[in-house]
Amino acid sequence: MDIKKNNRINALYDFYGELLTKKQAEYIQEYYADDFSLGEISENFDISRQAVYDNIKRTEQILEDYESKMHLYQLFVLRNQQTDEIRDYVRKNYPNDTELNELVDHLEITEEN
């Protein structure tokens, strides 16, 4: 499985998983997060491997559609990049400014939550 795609689908699931049906969420969770095979998932739900595959592909598209409309993951990545740039700049140019460094540390904690 492509790690880049796996990471993207897991991230999209983190942002939009609550918008999926229970079955869609379970299939994506088992396939991408738990690394179950199509065969294992099909046994768990007593359906064909093809049905699992079709559902996963449709759900991937649904997650991508949500992202294309709401851009939550894209904005999250952008904010993290900006936070990293600010942190690097402050630590390089103001290493002794305790208050400023604490503010940047607080910003990083806020971004993670």
Biopython code that builds the backbone (N, CA, C, O; Angstrom):
import numpy as np
from Bio.PDB.StructureBuilder import StructureBuilder

atoms = [
    (1, "MET", "N", (0.843, -1.175, 0.000)),
    (1, "MET", "CA", (0.000, 0.000, 0.000)),
    (1, "MET", "C", (0.892, 1.242, 0.000)),
    (1, "MET", "O", (1.919, 1.274, 0.677)),
    (2, "ASP", "N", (0.503, 2.242, -0.746)),
    (2, "ASP", "CA", (1.226, 3.501, -0.842)),
    (2, "ASP", "C", (1.124, 4.256, 0.487)),
    (2, "ASP", "O", (0.027, 4.626, 0.907)),
    (3, "ILE", "N", (2.254, 4.483, 1.142)),
    (3, "ILE", "CA", (2.267, 5.119, 2.457)),
    (3, "ILE", "C", (1.724, 6.544, 2.397)),
    (3, "ILE", "O", (1.007, 6.979, 3.298)),
    (4, "LYS", "N", (2.068, 7.266, 1.336)),
    (4, "LYS", "CA", (1.592, 8.643, 1.198)),
    (4, "LYS", "C", (0.056, 8.676, 1.126)),
    (4, "LYS", "O", (-0.589, 9.497, 1.780)),
    (5, "LYS", "N", (-0.509, 7.777, 0.326)),
    (5, "LYS", "CA", (-1.973, 7.714, 0.217)),
    (5, "LYS", "C", (-2.579, 7.278, 1.548)),
    (5, "LYS", "O", (-3.591, 7.825, 1.987)),
    (6, "ASN", "N", (-1.961, 6.300, 2.180)),
    (6, "ASN", "CA", (-2.437, 5.813, 3.473)),
    (6, "ASN", "C", (-2.487, 6.952, 4.484)),
    (6, "ASN", "O", (-3.484, 7.119, 5.185)),
    (7, "ASN", "N", (-1.412, 7.736, 4.561)),
    (7, "ASN", "CA", (-1.367, 8.857, 5.496)),
    (7, "ASN", "C", (-2.426, 9.900, 5.168)),
    (7, "ASN", "O", (-3.056, 10.460, 6.065)),
    (8, "ARG", "N", (-2.618, 10.158, 3.883)),
    (8, "ARG", "CA", (-3.620, 11.153, 3.481)),
    (8, "ARG", "C", (-5.026, 10.700, 3.854)),
    (8, "ARG", "O", (-5.797, 11.474, 4.421)),
    (9, "ILE", "N", (-5.365, 9.449, 3.539)),
    (9, "ILE", "CA", (-6.707, 8.948, 3.853)),
    (9, "ILE", "C", (-6.920, 8.931, 5.360)),
    (9, "ILE", "O", (-7.998, 9.290, 5.834)),
    (10, "ASN", "N", (-5.909, 8.520, 6.119)),
    (10, "ASN", "CA", (-6.036, 8.549, 7.582)),
    (10, "ASN", "C", (-6.257, 9.971, 8.091)),
    (10, "ASN", "O", (-7.064, 10.187, 8.994)),
    (11, "ALA", "N", (-5.548, 10.936, 7.518)),
    (11, "ALA", "CA", (-5.721, 12.334, 7.925)),
    (11, "ALA", "C", (-7.117, 12.831, 7.552)),
    (11, "ALA", "O", (-7.781, 13.476, 8.363)),
    (12, "LEU", "N", (-7.563, 12.536, 6.339)),
    (12, "LEU", "CA", (-8.909, 12.947, 5.932)),
    (12, "LEU", "C", (-9.962, 12.294, 6.825)),
    (12, "LEU", "O", (-10.964, 12.916, 7.176)),
    (13, "TYR", "N", (-9.726, 11.050, 7.183)),
    (13, "TYR", "CA", (-10.645, 10.343, 8.081)),
    (13, "TYR", "C", (-10.691, 11.038, 9.441)),
    (13, "TYR", "O", (-11.757, 11.160, 10.043)),
    (14, "ASP", "N", (-9.534, 11.491, 9.924)),
    (14, "ASP", "CA", (-9.504, 12.218, 11.199)),
    (14, "ASP", "C", (-10.364, 13.477, 11.139)),
    (14, "ASP", "O", (-11.044, 13.815, 12.108)),
    (15, "PHE", "N", (-10.334, 14.159, 10.019)),
    (15, "PHE", "CA", (-11.096, 15.395, 9.876)),
    (15, "PHE", "C", (-12.573, 15.156, 9.566)),
    (15, "PHE", "O", (-13.438, 15.855, 10.093)),
    (16, "TYR", "N", (-12.861, 14.183, 8.720)),
    (16, "TYR", "CA", (-14.221, 14.034, 8.196)),
    (16, "TYR", "C", (-14.898, 12.708, 8.557)),
    (16, "TYR", "O", (-16.015, 12.447, 8.111)),
    (17, "GLY", "N", (-14.247, 11.889, 9.341)),
    (17, "GLY", "CA", (-14.790, 10.567, 9.656)),
    (17, "GLY", "C", (-16.176, 10.585, 10.268)),
    (17, "GLY", "O", (-16.981, 9.686, 10.027)),
    (18, "GLU", "N", (-16.453, 11.606, 11.056)),
    (18, "GLU", "CA", (-17.774, 11.706, 11.695)),
    (18, "GLU", "C", (-18.895, 11.933, 10.678)),
    (18, "GLU", "O", (-20.069, 11.745, 10.997)),
    (19, "LEU", "N", (-18.539, 12.331, 9.468)),
    (19, "LEU", "CA", (-19.543, 12.572, 8.438)),
    (19, "LEU", "C", (-19.883, 11.310, 7.639)),
    (19, "LEU", "O", (-20.817, 11.310, 6.838)),
    (20, "LEU", "N", (-19.132, 10.252, 7.859)),
    (20, "LEU", "CA", (-19.349, 8.990, 7.145)),
    (20, "LEU", "C", (-20.410, 8.160, 7.852)),
    (20, "LEU", "O", (-20.702, 8.358, 9.031)),
    (21, "THR", "N", (-20.980, 7.224, 7.096)),
    (21, "THR", "CA", (-21.876, 6.260, 7.727)),
    (21, "THR", "C", (-21.036, 5.337, 8.603)),
    (21, "THR", "O", (-19.811, 5.296, 8.489)),
    (22, "LYS", "N", (-21.702, 4.612, 9.463)),
    (22, "LYS", "CA", (-20.994, 3.690, 10.360)),
    (22, "LYS", "C", (-20.190, 2.658, 9.553)),
    (22, "LYS", "O", (-19.028, 2.398, 9.866)),
    (23, "LYS", "N", (-20.791, 2.083, 8.539)),
    (23, "LYS", "CA", (-20.112, 1.068, 7.720)),
    (23, "LYS", "C", (-18.910, 1.671, 6.983)),
    (23, "LYS", "O", (-17.829, 1.081, 6.966)),
    (24, "GLN", "N", (-19.103, 2.841, 6.378)),
    (24, "GLN", "CA", (-17.994, 3.491, 5.678)),
    (24, "GLN", "C", (-16.829, 3.719, 6.632)),
    (24, "GLN", "O", (-15.678, 3.440, 6.298)),
    (25, "ALA", "N", (-17.133, 4.222, 7.809)),
    (25, "ALA", "CA", (-16.089, 4.498, 8.793)),
    (25, "ALA", "C", (-15.393, 3.211, 9.225)),
    (25, "ALA", "O", (-14.171, 3.187, 9.371)),
    (26, "GLU", "N", (-16.151, 2.154, 9.428)),
    (26, "GLU", "CA", (-15.558, 0.885, 9.850)),
    (26, "GLU", "C", (-14.634, 0.316, 8.775)),
    (26, "GLU", "O", (-13.535, -0.143, 9.085)),
    (27, "TYR", "N", (-15.068, 0.344, 7.519)),
    (27, "TYR", "CA", (-14.238, -0.183, 6.439)),
    (27, "TYR", "C", (-12.940, 0.606, 6.311)),
    (27, "TYR", "O", (-11.863, 0.022, 6.191)),
    (28, "ILE", "N", (-13.044, 1.930, 6.335)),
    (28, "ILE", "CA", (-11.842, 2.773, 6.212)),
    (28, "ILE", "C", (-10.920, 2.548, 7.404)),
    (28, "ILE", "O", (-9.705, 2.426, 7.244)),
    (29, "GLN", "N", (-11.501, 2.496, 8.591)),
    (29, "GLN", "CA", (-10.711, 2.267, 9.810)),
    (29, "GLN", "C", (-9.944, 0.945, 9.722)),
    (29, "GLN", "O", (-8.742, 0.895, 9.982)),
    (30, "GLU", "N", (-10.645, -0.105, 9.358)),
    (30, "GLU", "CA", (-9.993, -1.417, 9.297)),
    (30, "GLU", "C", (-8.951, -1.476, 8.182)),
    (30, "GLU", "O", (-7.874, -2.042, 8.369)),
    (31, "TYR", "N", (-9.263, -0.901, 7.036)),
    (31, "TYR", "CA", (-8.349, -1.002, 5.896)),
    (31, "TYR", "C", (-7.118, -0.114, 6.067)),
    (31, "TYR", "O", (-5.991, -0.570, 5.873)),
    (32, "TYR", "N", (-7.328, 1.144, 6.428)),
    (32, "TYR", "CA", (-6.209, 2.086, 6.475)),
    (32, "TYR", "C", (-5.530, 2.159, 7.839)),
    (32, "TYR", "O", (-4.301, 2.160, 7.907)),
    (33, "ALA", "N", (-6.288, 2.220, 8.912)),
    (33, "ALA", "CA", (-5.676, 2.378, 10.233)),
    (33, "ALA", "C", (-5.217, 1.033, 10.805)),
    (33, "ALA", "O", (-4.138, 0.936, 11.391)),
    (34, "ASP", "N", (-6.042, 0.001, 10.632)),
    (34, "ASP", "CA", (-5.724, -1.296, 11.220)),
    (34, "ASP", "C", (-4.982, -2.233, 10.267)),
    (34, "ASP", "O", (-4.534, -3.308, 10.665)),
    (35, "ASP", "N", (-4.856, -1.813, 9.001)),
    (35, "ASP", "CA", (-4.118, -2.565, 7.980)),
    (35, "ASP", "C", (-4.697, -3.962, 7.722)),
    (35, "ASP", "O", (-3.953, -4.916, 7.494)),
    (36, "PHE", "N", (-6.031, -4.073, 7.761)),
    (36, "PHE", "CA", (-6.684, -5.324, 7.420)),
    (36, "PHE", "C", (-6.708, -5.475, 5.904)),
    (36, "PHE", "O", (-6.760, -4.484, 5.174)),
    (37, "SER", "N", (-6.672, -6.699, 5.443)),
    (37, "SER", "CA", (-6.798, -6.964, 4.009)),
    (37, "SER", "C", (-8.276, -6.920, 3.620)),
    (37, "SER", "O", (-9.160, -6.961, 4.476)),
    (38, "LEU", "N", (-8.523, -6.836, 2.320)),
    (38, "LEU", "CA", (-9.903, -6.872, 1.832)),
    (38, "LEU", "C", (-10.584, -8.164, 2.264)),
    (38, "LEU", "O", (-11.761, -8.165, 2.624)),
    (39, "GLY", "N", (-9.834, -9.262, 2.225)),
    (39, "GLY", "CA", (-10.379, -10.560, 2.633)),
    (39, "GLY", "C", (-10.774, -10.580, 4.099)),
    (39, "GLY", "O", (-11.831, -11.101, 4.455)),
    (40, "GLU", "N", (-9.932, -10.018, 4.945)),
    (40, "GLU", "CA", (-10.251, -9.977, 6.376)),
    (40, "GLU", "C", (-11.493, -9.136, 6.642)),
    (40, "GLU", "O", (-12.348, -9.510, 7.445)),
    (41, "ILE", "N", (-11.583, -8.009, 5.967)),
    (41, "ILE", "CA", (-12.748, -7.139, 6.157)),
    (41, "ILE", "C", (-14.004, -7.830, 5.637)),
    (41, "ILE", "O", (-15.062, -7.771, 6.264)),
    (42, "SER", "N", (-13.875, -8.480, 4.489)),
    (42, "SER", "CA", (-15.054, -9.163, 3.930)),
    (42, "SER", "C", (-15.537, -10.275, 4.861)),
    (42, "SER", "O", (-16.741, -10.497, 4.984)),
    (43, "GLU", "N", (-14.620, -10.966, 5.510)),
    (43, "GLU", "CA", (-15.018, -11.991, 6.490)),
    (43, "GLU", "C", (-15.694, -11.358, 7.704)),
    (43, "GLU", "O", (-16.686, -11.883, 8.209)),
    (44, "ASN", "N", (-15.160, -10.232, 8.170)),
    (44, "ASN", "CA", (-15.730, -9.559, 9.346)),
    (44, "ASN", "C", (-17.166, -9.107, 9.108)),
    (44, "ASN", "O", (-17.983, -9.115, 10.028)),
    (45, "PHE", "N", (-17.472, -8.714, 7.873)),
    (45, "PHE", "CA", (-18.800, -8.184, 7.577)),
    (45, "PHE", "C", (-19.654, -9.145, 6.752)),
    (45, "PHE", "O", (-20.792, -8.832, 6.404)),
    (46, "ASP", "N", (-19.095, -10.314, 6.443)),
    (46, "ASP", "CA", (-19.817, -11.335, 5.690)),
    (46, "ASP", "C", (-20.339, -10.792, 4.360)),
    (46, "ASP", "O", (-21.507, -10.962, 4.011)),
    (47, "ILE", "N", (-19.436, -10.132, 3.630)),
    (47, "ILE", "CA", (-19.739, -9.644, 2.281)),
    (47, "ILE", "C", (-18.557, -9.992, 1.383)),
    (47, "ILE", "O", (-17.522, -10.456, 1.862)),
    (48, "SER", "N", (-18.711, -9.770, 0.097)),
    (48, "SER", "CA", (-17.648, -10.117, -0.843)),
    (48, "SER", "C", (-16.494, -9.122, -0.758)),
    (48, "SER", "O", (-16.660, -7.979, -0.332)),
    (49, "ARG", "N", (-15.329, -9.590, -1.173)),
    (49, "ARG", "CA", (-14.152, -8.703, -1.235)),
    (49, "ARG", "C", (-14.423, -7.545, -2.186)),
    (49, "ARG", "O", (-14.003, -6.415, -1.934)),
    (50, "GLN", "N", (-15.125, -7.830, -3.279)),
    (50, "GLN", "CA", (-15.439, -6.782, -4.253)),
    (50, "GLN", "C", (-16.320, -5.698, -3.627)),
    (50, "GLN", "O", (-16.134, -4.510, -3.891)),
    (51, "ALA", "N", (-17.269, -6.112, -2.804)),
    (51, "ALA", "CA", (-18.140, -5.138, -2.139)),
    (51, "ALA", "C", (-17.331, -4.259, -1.184)),
    (51, "ALA", "O", (-17.568, -3.054, -1.096)),
    (52, "VAL", "N", (-16.380, -4.860, -0.474)),
    (52, "VAL", "CA", (-15.513, -4.092, 0.418)),
    (52, "VAL", "C", (-14.683, -3.107, -0.399)),
    (52, "VAL", "O", (-14.595, -1.925, -0.067)),
    (53, "TYR", "N", (-14.081, -3.609, -1.464)),
    (53, "TYR", "CA", (-13.244, -2.760, -2.330)),
    (53, "TYR", "C", (-14.054, -1.580, -2.874)),
    (53, "TYR", "O", (-13.605, -0.435, -2.820)),
    (54, "ASP", "N", (-15.238, -1.865, -3.393)),
    (54, "ASP", "CA", (-16.088, -0.809, -3.947)),
    (54, "ASP", "C", (-16.448, 0.224, -2.884)),
    (54, "ASP", "O", (-16.423, 1.427, -3.141)),
    (55, "ASN", "N", (-16.782, -0.257, -1.691)),
    (55, "ASN", "CA", (-17.153, 0.657, -0.613)),
    (55, "ASN", "C", (-15.966, 1.527, -0.202)),
    (55, "ASN", "O", (-16.127, 2.727, 0.019)),
    (56, "ILE", "N", (-14.795, 0.944, -0.101)),
    (56, "ILE", "CA", (-13.597, 1.708, 0.272)),
    (56, "ILE", "C", (-13.292, 2.764, -0.785)),
    (56, "ILE", "O", (-12.984, 3.905, -0.442)),
    (57, "LYS", "N", (-13.369, 2.405, -2.055)),
    (57, "LYS", "CA", (-13.102, 3.369, -3.130)),
    (57, "LYS", "C", (-14.120, 4.513, -3.112)),
    (57, "LYS", "O", (-13.745, 5.674, -3.274)),
    (58, "ARG", "N", (-15.392, 4.197, -2.920)),
    (58, "ARG", "CA", (-16.422, 5.240, -2.834)),
    (58, "ARG", "C", (-16.174, 6.144, -1.627)),
    (58, "ARG", "O", (-16.322, 7.363, -1.710)),
    (59, "THR", "N", (-15.801, 5.539, -0.524)),
    (59, "THR", "CA", (-15.566, 6.313, 0.698)),
    (59, "THR", "C", (-14.328, 7.192, 0.557)),
    (59, "THR", "O", (-14.319, 8.322, 1.044)),
    (60, "GLU", "N", (-13.296, 6.698, -0.093)),
    (60, "GLU", "CA", (-12.120, 7.534, -0.366)),
    (60, "GLU", "C", (-12.535, 8.770, -1.157)),
    (60, "GLU", "O", (-12.094, 9.882, -0.867)),
    (61, "GLN", "N", (-13.388, 8.562, -2.160)),
    (61, "GLN", "CA", (-13.847, 9.686, -2.983)),
    (61, "GLN", "C", (-14.700, 10.657, -2.165)),
    (61, "GLN", "O", (-14.612, 11.872, -2.347)),
    (62, "ILE", "N", (-15.511, 10.126, -1.279)),
    (62, "ILE", "CA", (-16.320, 10.981, -0.407)),
    (62, "ILE", "C", (-15.415, 11.841, 0.466)),
    (62, "ILE", "O", (-15.654, 13.040, 0.612)),
    (63, "LEU", "N", (-14.382, 11.244, 1.046)),
    (63, "LEU", "CA", (-13.439, 12.000, 1.883)),
    (63, "LEU", "C", (-12.735, 13.081, 1.068)),
    (63, "LEU", "O", (-12.572, 14.209, 1.532)),
    (64, "GLU", "N", (-12.320, 12.731, -0.149)),
    (64, "GLU", "CA", (-11.668, 13.718, -1.023)),
    (64, "GLU", "C", (-12.641, 14.844, -1.396)),
    (64, "GLU", "O", (-12.247, 16.007, -1.486)),
    (65, "ASP", "N", (-13.906, 14.493, -1.611)),
    (65, "ASP", "CA", (-14.917, 15.510, -1.928)),
    (65, "ASP", "C", (-15.117, 16.468, -0.755)),
    (65, "ASP", "O", (-15.219, 17.679, -0.949)),
    (66, "TYR", "N", (-15.171, 15.924, 0.458)),
    (66, "TYR", "CA", (-15.277, 16.787, 1.639)),
    (66, "TYR", "C", (-14.085, 17.741, 1.702)),
    (66, "TYR", "O", (-14.245, 18.933, 1.963)),
    (67, "GLU", "N", (-12.903, 17.209, 1.464)),
    (67, "GLU", "CA", (-11.700, 18.047, 1.524)),
    (67, "GLU", "C", (-11.715, 19.112, 0.438)),
    (67, "GLU", "O", (-11.291, 20.243, 0.679)),
    (68, "SER", "N", (-12.195, 18.770, -0.751)),
    (68, "SER", "CA", (-12.219, 19.754, -1.840)),
    (68, "SER", "C", (-13.205, 20.891, -1.547)),
    (68, "SER", "O", (-13.066, 21.992, -2.080)),
    (69, "LYS", "N", (-14.187, 20.619, -0.707)),
    (69, "LYS", "CA", (-15.165, 21.647, -0.359)),
    (69, "LYS", "C", (-14.782, 22.431, 0.897)),
    (69, "LYS", "O", (-15.003, 23.640, 0.963)),
    (70, "MET", "N", (-14.211, 21.753, 1.886)),
    (70, "MET", "CA", (-13.963, 22.397, 3.175)),
    (70, "MET", "C", (-12.496, 22.738, 3.441)),
    (70, "MET", "O", (-12.209, 23.642, 4.225)),
    (71, "HIS", "N", (-11.590, 22.048, 2.816)),
    (71, "HIS", "CA", (-10.153, 22.328, 2.909)),
    (71, "HIS", "C", (-9.588, 22.274, 4.330)),
    (71, "HIS", "O", (-8.589, 22.937, 4.610)),
    (72, "LEU", "N", (-10.189, 21.516, 5.215)),
    (72, "LEU", "CA", (-9.716, 21.481, 6.598)),
    (72, "LEU", "C", (-8.313, 20.891, 6.715)),
    (72, "LEU", "O", (-7.480, 21.413, 7.456)),
    (73, "TYR", "N", (-8.050, 19.820, 5.997)),
    (73, "TYR", "CA", (-6.728, 19.202, 6.057)),
    (73, "TYR", "C", (-5.676, 20.121, 5.435)),
    (73, "TYR", "O", (-4.587, 20.281, 5.987)),
    (74, "GLN", "N", (-5.991, 20.714, 4.311)),
    (74, "GLN", "CA", (-5.064, 21.633, 3.644)),
    (74, "GLN", "C", (-4.716, 22.805, 4.562)),
    (74, "GLN", "O", (-3.549, 23.182, 4.675)),
    (75, "LEU", "N", (-5.707, 23.370, 5.206)),
    (75, "LEU", "CA", (-5.478, 24.489, 6.125)),
    (75, "LEU", "C", (-4.667, 24.053, 7.344)),
    (75, "LEU", "O", (-3.829, 24.809, 7.837)),
    (76, "PHE", "N", (-4.911, 22.849, 7.824)),
    (76, "PHE", "CA", (-4.159, 22.295, 8.950)),
    (76, "PHE", "C", (-2.674, 22.177, 8.590)),
    (76, "PHE", "O", (-1.805, 22.570, 9.368)),
    (77, "VAL", "N", (-2.398, 21.634, 7.412)),
    (77, "VAL", "CA", (-1.011, 21.479, 6.958)),
    (77, "VAL", "C", (-0.353, 22.851, 6.811)),
    (77, "VAL", "O", (0.789, 23.041, 7.230)),
    (78, "LEU", "N", (-1.057, 23.787, 6.227)),
    (78, "LEU", "CA", (-0.523, 25.135, 6.051)),
    (78, "LEU", "C", (-0.217, 25.801, 7.393)),
    (78, "LEU", "O", (0.841, 26.408, 7.560)),
    (79, "ARG", "N", (-1.144, 25.687, 8.353)),
    (79, "ARG", "CA", (-0.910, 26.266, 9.679)),
    (79, "ARG", "C", (0.296, 25.631, 10.353)),
    (79, "ARG", "O", (1.081, 26.323, 11.001)),
    (80, "ASN", "N", (0.448, 24.330, 10.208)),
    (80, "ASN", "CA", (1.607, 23.657, 10.805)),
    (80, "ASN", "C", (2.912, 24.133, 10.170)),
    (80, "ASN", "O", (3.908, 24.324, 10.869)),
    (81, "GLN", "N", (2.914, 24.324, 8.859)),
    (81, "GLN", "CA", (4.110, 24.829, 8.181)),
    (81, "GLN", "C", (4.444, 26.235, 8.661)),
    (81, "GLN", "O", (5.606, 26.548, 8.918)),
    (82, "GLN", "N", (3.433, 27.074, 8.781)),
    (82, "GLN", "CA", (3.654, 28.440, 9.252)),
    (82, "GLN", "C", (4.156, 28.454, 10.695)),
    (82, "GLN", "O", (5.039, 29.236, 11.047)),
    (83, "THR", "N", (3.595, 27.599, 11.509)),
    (83, "THR", "CA", (4.046, 27.507, 12.896)),
    (83, "THR", "C", (5.502, 27.066, 12.959)),
    (83, "THR", "O", (6.281, 27.601, 13.747)),
    (84, "ASP", "N", (5.869, 26.100, 12.137)),
    (84, "ASP", "CA", (7.264, 25.647, 12.093)),
    (84, "ASP", "C", (8.197, 26.773, 11.669)),
    (84, "ASP", "O", (9.278, 26.930, 12.235)),
    (85, "GLU", "N", (7.785, 27.558, 10.676)),
    (85, "GLU", "CA", (8.604, 28.678, 10.213)),
    (85, "GLU", "C", (8.780, 29.726, 11.310)),
    (85, "GLU", "O", (9.880, 30.241, 11.514)),
    (86, "ILE", "N", (7.701, 30.035, 12.009)),
    (86, "ILE", "CA", (7.772, 31.003, 13.103)),
    (86, "ILE", "C", (8.687, 30.478, 14.205)),
    (86, "ILE", "O", (9.555, 31.199, 14.698)),
    (87, "ARG", "N", (8.489, 29.227, 14.583)),
    (87, "ARG", "CA", (9.328, 28.621, 15.629)),
    (87, "ARG", "C", (10.795, 28.674, 15.256)),
    (87, "ARG", "O", (11.624, 29.085, 16.067)),
    (88, "ASP", "N", (11.131, 28.263, 14.033)),
    (88, "ASP", "CA", (12.525, 28.256, 13.593)),
    (88, "ASP", "C", (13.114, 29.660, 13.586)),
    (88, "ASP", "O", (14.261, 29.855, 13.990)),
    (89, "TYR", "N", (12.345, 30.626, 13.136)),
    (89, "TYR", "CA", (12.811, 32.014, 13.089)),
    (89, "TYR", "C", (13.071, 32.557, 14.489)),
    (89, "TYR", "O", (14.108, 33.167, 14.751)),
    (90, "VAL", "N", (12.117, 32.324, 15.378)),
    (90, "VAL", "CA", (12.251, 32.836, 16.750)),
    (90, "VAL", "C", (13.435, 32.181, 17.452)),
    (90, "VAL", "O", (14.220, 32.864, 18.110)),
    (91, "ARG", "N", (13.569, 30.877, 17.319)),
    (91, "ARG", "CA", (14.659, 30.179, 18.012)),
    (91, "ARG", "C", (16.023, 30.571, 17.454)),
    (91, "ARG", "O", (17.018, 30.592, 18.178)),
    (92, "LYS", "N", (16.059, 30.877, 16.172)),
    (92, "LYS", "CA", (17.328, 31.285, 15.556)),
    (92, "LYS", "C", (17.687, 32.725, 15.907)),
    (92, "LYS", "O", (18.836, 33.016, 16.241)),
    (93, "ASN", "N", (16.710, 33.625, 15.832)),
    (93, "ASN", "CA", (16.978, 35.050, 15.986)),
    (93, "ASN", "C", (16.769, 35.593, 17.393)),
    (93, "ASN", "O", (17.309, 36.646, 17.735)),
    (94, "TYR", "N", (15.997, 34.892, 18.207)),
    (94, "TYR", "CA", (15.705, 35.362, 19.555)),
    (94, "TYR", "C", (15.823, 34.215, 20.566)),
    (94, "TYR", "O", (14.878, 33.951, 21.310)),
    (95, "PRO", "N", (16.955, 33.545, 20.599)),
    (95, "PRO", "CA", (17.072, 32.372, 21.479)),
    (95, "PRO", "C", (16.981, 32.702, 22.966)),
    (95, "PRO", "O", (16.627, 31.839, 23.769)),
    (96, "ASN", "N", (17.294, 33.931, 23.337)),
    (96, "ASN", "CA", (17.298, 34.309, 24.757)),
    (96, "ASN", "C", (16.016, 35.006, 25.205)),
    (96, "ASN", "O", (15.878, 35.364, 26.374)),
    (97, "ASP", "N", (15.090, 35.197, 24.288)),
    (97, "ASP", "CA", (13.827, 35.844, 24.639)),
    (97, "ASP", "C", (12.871, 34.764, 25.161)),
    (97, "ASP", "O", (12.141, 34.133, 24.397)),
    (98, "THR", "N", (12.896, 34.575, 26.455)),
    (98, "THR", "CA", (12.127, 33.508, 27.091)),
    (98, "THR", "C", (10.631, 33.661, 26.844)),
    (98, "THR", "O", (9.944, 32.687, 26.539)),
    (99, "GLU", "N", (10.136, 34.869, 26.976)),
    (99, "GLU", "CA", (8.702, 35.098, 26.808)),
    (99, "GLU", "C", (8.249, 34.775, 25.385)),
    (99, "GLU", "O", (7.222, 34.125, 25.192)),
    (100, "LEU", "N", (9.006, 35.221, 24.401)),
    (100, "LEU", "CA", (8.658, 34.954, 23.006)),
    (100, "LEU", "C", (8.724, 33.461, 22.715)),
    (100, "LEU", "O", (7.842, 32.925, 22.045)),
    (101, "ASN", "N", (9.751, 32.787, 23.205)),
    (101, "ASN", "CA", (9.862, 31.343, 22.986)),
    (101, "ASN", "C", (8.730, 30.582, 23.671)),
    (101, "ASN", "O", (8.253, 29.577, 23.142)),
    (102, "GLU", "N", (8.299, 31.045, 24.833)),
    (102, "GLU", "CA", (7.166, 30.404, 25.500)),
    (102, "GLU", "C", (5.878, 30.596, 24.702)),
    (102, "GLU", "O", (5.046, 29.691, 24.628)),
    (103, "LEU", "N", (5.720, 31.770, 24.110)),
    (103, "LEU", "CA", (4.545, 32.013, 23.263)),
    (103, "LEU", "C", (4.545, 31.079, 22.047)),
    (103, "LEU", "O", (3.505, 30.539, 21.672)),
    (104, "VAL", "N", (5.697, 30.900, 21.447)),
    (104, "VAL", "CA", (5.796, 29.988, 20.298)),
    (104, "VAL", "C", (5.523, 28.555, 20.743)),
    (104, "VAL", "O", (4.840, 27.808, 20.043)),
    (105, "ASP", "N", (6.051, 28.169, 21.902)),
    (105, "ASP", "CA", (5.772, 26.829, 22.417)),
    (105, "ASP", "C", (4.273, 26.644, 22.645)),
    (105, "ASP", "O", (3.725, 25.581, 22.352)),
    (106, "HIS", "N", (3.615, 27.671, 23.164)),
    (106, "HIS", "CA", (2.171, 27.606, 23.387)),
    (106, "HIS", "C", (1.430, 27.483, 22.054)),
    (106, "HIS", "O", (0.446, 26.751, 21.956)),
    (107, "LEU", "N", (1.899, 28.194, 21.036)),
    (107, "LEU", "CA", (1.295, 28.106, 19.711)),
    (107, "LEU", "C", (1.404, 26.695, 19.175)),
    (107, "LEU", "O", (0.453, 26.193, 18.576)),
    (108, "GLU", "N", (2.537, 26.040, 19.373)),
    (108, "GLU", "CA", (2.713, 24.661, 18.909)),
    (108, "GLU", "C", (1.771, 23.717, 19.625)),
    (108, "GLU", "O", (1.205, 22.821, 18.998)),
    (109, "ILE", "N", (1.590, 23.895, 20.919)),
    (109, "ILE", "CA", (0.679, 23.050, 21.677)),
    (109, "ILE", "C", (-0.746, 23.238, 21.187)),
    (109, "ILE", "O", (-1.490, 22.267, 21.053)),
    (110, "THR", "N", (-1.130, 24.474, 20.920)),
    (110, "THR", "CA", (-2.469, 24.783, 20.409)),
    (110, "THR", "C", (-2.686, 24.127, 19.057)),
    (110, "THR", "O", (-3.766, 23.595, 18.800)),
    (111, "GLU", "N", (-1.674, 24.154, 18.178)),
    (111, "GLU", "CA", (-1.792, 23.561, 16.842)),
    (111, "GLU", "C", (-1.982, 22.050, 16.918)),
    (111, "GLU", "O", (-2.672, 21.477, 16.075)),
    (112, "GLU", "N", (-1.386, 21.398, 17.905)),
    (112, "GLU", "CA", (-1.485, 19.940, 18.015)),
    (112, "GLU", "C", (-2.853, 19.502, 18.484)),
    (112, "GLU", "O", (-3.261, 18.374, 18.208)),
    (113, "ASN", "N", (-3.574, 20.357, 19.183)),
    (113, "ASN", "CA", (-4.888, 19.988, 19.709)),
    (113, "ASN", "C", (-5.945, 20.424, 18.802)),
    (113, "ASN", "O", (-7.124, 20.202, 19.077)),
]
sb = StructureBuilder()
sb.init_structure("model")
sb.init_model(0)
sb.init_chain("A")
sb.init_seg("    ")
for serial, (resi, resn, name, xyz) in enumerate(atoms, 1):
    if name == "N":
        sb.init_residue(resn, " ", resi, " ")
    sb.init_atom(name, np.array(xyz, "f"), 0.0, 1.0, " ", f" {name:<3s}", serial, name[0])
structure = sb.get_structure()
